[in-house]
Structures are given as structure tokens and as C-alpha cells.
């Protein structure tokens, strides 16, 4: 993973960790279910965005580098991971 992406992903994961702890706290404090569900949707969105960042970085760096070296097998593995992600 490219260094810039890695740093951004780690920051976002740290924030995500805080969001998850917040959801746990909401549940233990018996907060209204709808409010908890809204926060769960926010967590879901955050993790999907992190995944998209990693996919983009992988494409722009790892896949590109492999293709430049003539490794076309990378396209199959990249395609499979993108299918799983979406």
C-alpha cells in the first residue's frame, strides 16, 4: 500500500474505532435503537470508504506496477477482490 494511503487509512481506522466504541456505549446506556442504527450506518459507510481507498491504492500502485512488469495475472486477482468487495 502506498505510504500516503497507509497513513490516511490508519487515521480513518482510528476514528472508526472510536465510532464503534461510541456505538457500544450507546447500547450499554440503552440509547434509542434508531439512534444506534444511524451510528451503525455511519460505521458501515466509513469502513466501505476505507475499502475503496485501499482498492484505489492497490490499482494505482500494485496493479500498475505488476502490469508494467508484464504480470497480467494480477488482473484476475484484482478482479476477484473487487467482486467480493462490491
PEMOFEN-V589825 format. One record per residue. N is the residue number from 1. RES is the residue in one letter. SS is DSSP state (alpha for helix, beta for strand, coil for the rest). BURIAL is # if it has 16 or more other ideal C-beta (glycine too) atoms within 10 Angstrom, else .. Layout:
N&RES&SS&BURIAL + N&RES&SS&BURIAL
This chain:
1&X&coil&. + 2&X&coil&. + 3&X&alpha&. + 4&X&alpha&. + 5&X&alpha&# + 6&X&alpha&. + 7&X&alpha&. + 8&X&alpha&. + 9&X&alpha&# + 10&X&alpha&. + 11&X&alpha&. + 12&X&alpha&. + 13&X&alpha&. + 14&X&alpha&. + 15&X&alpha&. + 16&X&alpha&# + 17&X&alpha&. + 18&X&alpha&. + 19&X&alpha&. + 20&X&alpha&. + 21&X&alpha&. + 22&X&alpha&. + 23&X&alpha&# + 24&X&alpha&. + 25&X&alpha&. + 26&X&alpha&# + 27&X&alpha&. + 28&X&alpha&. + 29&X&coil&. + 30&X&coil&. + 31&X&coil&. + 32&X&coil&. + 33&X&alpha&. + 34&X&alpha&. + 35&X&alpha&. + 36&X&alpha&# + 37&X&alpha&. + 38&X&alpha&. + 39&X&alpha&# + 40&X&alpha&. + 41&X&alpha&. + 42&X&alpha&. + 43&X&alpha&. + 44&X&alpha&. + 45&X&alpha&. + 46&X&alpha&# + 47&X&alpha&. + 48&X&alpha&. + 49&X&alpha&. + 50&X&alpha&# + 51&X&alpha&. + 52&X&alpha&. + 53&X&alpha&# + 54&X&alpha&# + 55&X&alpha&# + 56&X&alpha&. + 57&X&alpha&# + 58&X&alpha&# + 59&X&alpha&. + 60&X&alpha&. + 61&X&alpha&. + 62&X&alpha&. + 63&X&alpha&# + 64&X&alpha&. + 65&X&alpha&. + 66&X&alpha&# + 67&X&alpha&. + 68&X&alpha&. + 69&X&coil&. + 70&X&coil&. + 71&X&coil&. + 72&X&coil&. + 73&X&alpha&. + 74&X&alpha&# + 75&X&alpha&. + 76&X&alpha&. + 77&X&alpha&. + 78&X&alpha&# + 79&X&alpha&. + 80&X&alpha&. + 81&X&alpha&. + 82&X&alpha&. + 83&X&alpha&. + 84&X&alpha&. + 85&X&alpha&. + 86&X&coil&.
